[in-house]
Amino acid sequence: MQYHYATVWETIADAIPQRPALAHGDTCRSWAEFDERSARLAGAFAKAGLKADSKIGHYLYNSNEYLEAHFAAFKMRASSH
């Protein structure tokens, strides 16, 4: 069986949605928030014309948003850099 980060993280979000997933500074996001925010960003990426195997660059500092952008790319099976 093959696992993909998006599938694993979505499974965790379904199992423990209210538990903390990301914390940075004063910001803490639950697994449900992490999944939902990443899904919205994946939708924006798709609307912009990106698709599976697209290469997506993230010019961000290490933060919750950085991981959300990676999760969004994973959700659409794109390559995240």
CYANA upper distance limits for C-alpha pairs under 8 A (distance plus 0.5 A):
  3 TYR  CA      7 THR  CA      7.29
  3 TYR  CA      8 VAL  CA      7.32
  4 HIS  CA      8 VAL  CA      6.76
  4 HIS  CA     74 PHE  CA      8.42
  5 TYR  CA      9 TRP  CA      6.50
  5 TYR  CA     71 PHE  CA      8.30
  5 TYR  CA     74 PHE  CA      7.18
  6 ALA  CA     10 GLU  CA      6.45
  6 ALA  CA     71 PHE  CA      6.81
  6 ALA  CA     74 PHE  CA      5.82
  6 ALA  CA     75 LYS  CA      5.74
  7 THR  CA     11 THR  CA      6.60
  7 THR  CA     75 LYS  CA      8.37
  8 VAL  CA     12 ILE  CA      6.83
  9 TRP  CA     13 ALA  CA      6.64
  9 TRP  CA     35 ASP  CA      8.26
 10 GLU  CA     14 ASP  CA      6.70
 10 GLU  CA     35 ASP  CA      7.11
 11 THR  CA     15 ALA  CA      6.72
 12 ILE  CA     16 ILE  CA      6.50
 12 ILE  CA     17 PRO  CA      7.94
 12 ILE  CA     31 TRP  CA      7.77
 13 ALA  CA     17 PRO  CA      5.22
 13 ALA  CA     31 TRP  CA      5.21
 13 ALA  CA     32 ALA  CA      5.93
 13 ALA  CA     35 ASP  CA      7.08
 14 ASP  CA     32 ALA  CA      7.99
 16 ILE  CA     31 TRP  CA      7.37
 17 PRO  CA     30 SER  CA      6.84
 17 PRO  CA     31 TRP  CA      5.32
 17 PRO  CA     32 ALA  CA      5.03
 17 PRO  CA     33 GLU  CA      8.44
 18 GLN  CA     30 SER  CA      5.71
 18 GLN  CA     31 TRP  CA      6.66
 18 GLN  CA     32 ALA  CA      6.84
 19 ARG  CA     30 SER  CA      5.78
 19 ARG  CA     31 TRP  CA      6.60
 20 PRO  CA     28 CYS  CA      7.09
 20 PRO  CA     29 ARG  CA      6.26
 20 PRO  CA     30 SER  CA      4.74
 20 PRO  CA     31 TRP  CA      6.56
 21 ALA  CA     28 CYS  CA      8.06
 21 ALA  CA     29 ARG  CA      6.36
 21 ALA  CA     30 SER  CA      5.55
 21 ALA  CA     31 TRP  CA      5.40
 21 ALA  CA     34 PHE  CA      7.42
 22 LEU  CA     28 CYS  CA      6.10
 22 LEU  CA     29 ARG  CA      5.65
 22 LEU  CA     30 SER  CA      7.32
 22 LEU  CA     31 TRP  CA      8.28
 22 LEU  CA     34 PHE  CA      7.99
 22 LEU  CA     64 ASN  CA      6.61
 23 ALA  CA     27 THR  CA      6.19
 23 ALA  CA     28 CYS  CA      4.77
 23 ALA  CA     29 ARG  CA      6.91
 23 ALA  CA     64 ASN  CA      7.42
 24 HIS  CA     28 CYS  CA      7.00
 24 HIS  CA     63 SER  CA      6.79
 24 HIS  CA     64 ASN  CA      6.93
 29 ARG  CA     33 GLU  CA      6.28
 29 ARG  CA     34 PHE  CA      6.65
 30 SER  CA     34 PHE  CA      6.59
 31 TRP  CA     35 ASP  CA      6.58
 32 ALA  CA     36 GLU  CA      6.55
 33 GLU  CA     37 ARG  CA      6.38
 34 PHE  CA     38 SER  CA      6.58
 34 PHE  CA     68 GLU  CA      6.99
 35 ASP  CA     39 ALA  CA      6.56
 35 ASP  CA     68 GLU  CA      8.49
 35 ASP  CA     71 PHE  CA      8.44
 36 GLU  CA     40 ARG  CA      6.80
 37 ARG  CA     41 LEU  CA      6.82
 37 ARG  CA     68 GLU  CA      7.38
 38 SER  CA     42 ALA  CA      6.57
 38 SER  CA     68 GLU  CA      5.55
 38 SER  CA     69 ALA  CA      6.94
 38 SER  CA     71 PHE  CA      6.32
 38 SER  CA     72 ALA  CA      5.08
 38 SER  CA     75 LYS  CA      8.50
 39 ALA  CA     43 GLY  CA      6.72
 39 ALA  CA     72 ALA  CA      6.43
 39 ALA  CA     75 LYS  CA      7.79
 40 ARG  CA     44 ALA  CA      6.85
 40 ARG  CA     72 ALA  CA      8.38
 41 LEU  CA     45 PHE  CA      6.66
 41 LEU  CA     68 GLU  CA      8.48
 41 LEU  CA     69 ALA  CA      7.49
 41 LEU  CA     72 ALA  CA      6.31
 42 ALA  CA     46 ALA  CA      6.67
 42 ALA  CA     72 ALA  CA      5.01
 42 ALA  CA     73 ALA  CA      6.86
 42 ALA  CA     75 LYS  CA      7.24
 42 ALA  CA     76 MET  CA      6.94
 43 GLY  CA     47 LYS  CA      6.59
 44 ALA  CA     48 ALA  CA      6.67
 45 PHE  CA     49 GLY  CA      7.13
 45 PHE  CA     50 LEU  CA      5.99
 45 PHE  CA     51 LYS  CA      8.26
 46 ALA  CA     50 LEU  CA      5.34
 46 ALA  CA     51 LYS  CA      6.44
 46 ALA  CA     76 MET  CA      8.49
 50 LEU  CA     54 SER  CA      6.31
 51 LYS  CA     76 MET  CA      6.94
 51 LYS  CA     77 ARG  CA      8.02
 51 LYS  CA     78 ALA  CA      6.98
 52 ALA  CA     76 MET  CA      6.09
 52 ALA  CA     77 ARG  CA      5.23
 52 ALA  CA     78 ALA  CA      5.17
 52 ALA  CA     79 SER  CA      8.46
 53 ASP  CA     77 ARG  CA      6.70
 53 ASP  CA     78 ALA  CA      4.93
 53 ASP  CA     79 SER  CA      6.37
 54 SER  CA     78 ALA  CA      5.41
 54 SER  CA     79 SER  CA      6.44
 55 LYS  CA     78 ALA  CA      6.53
 55 LYS  CA     79 SER  CA      5.17
 55 LYS  CA     80 SER  CA      6.50
 55 LYS  CA     81 HIS  CA      7.80
 56 ILE  CA     73 ALA  CA      7.65
 56 ILE  CA     78 ALA  CA      7.51
 56 ILE  CA     79 SER  CA      6.50
 56 ILE  CA     80 SER  CA      5.42
 56 ILE  CA     81 HIS  CA      6.62
 57 GLY  CA     80 SER  CA      6.49
 57 GLY  CA     81 HIS  CA      5.28
 58 HIS  CA     66 TYR  CA      7.66
 58 HIS  CA     69 ALA  CA      7.76
 58 HIS  CA     80 SER  CA      7.95
 58 HIS  CA     81 HIS  CA      6.78
 60 LEU  CA     65 GLU  CA      8.37
 60 LEU  CA     66 TYR  CA      6.49
 61 TYR  CA     66 TYR  CA      7.33
 62 ASN  CA     66 TYR  CA      6.33
 62 ASN  CA     67 LEU  CA      8.32
 63 SER  CA     67 LEU  CA      7.25
 64 ASN  CA     68 GLU  CA      6.70
 65 GLU  CA     69 ALA  CA      6.57
 66 TYR  CA     70 HIS  CA      6.91
 67 LEU  CA     71 PHE  CA      6.60
 68 GLU  CA     72 ALA  CA      6.58
 69 ALA  CA     73 ALA  CA      6.80
 70 HIS  CA     74 PHE  CA      6.64
 70 HIS  CA     80 SER  CA      6.54
 71 PHE  CA     75 LYS  CA      6.58
 72 ALA  CA     76 MET  CA      7.12
 73 ALA  CA     77 ARG  CA      6.61
 73 ALA  CA     78 ALA  CA      5.53
 73 ALA  CA     79 SER  CA      7.04
 73 ALA  CA     80 SER  CA      6.47
 74 PHE  CA     78 ALA  CA      6.44
 74 PHE  CA     79 SER  CA      7.85
 74 PHE  CA     80 SER  CA      8.04
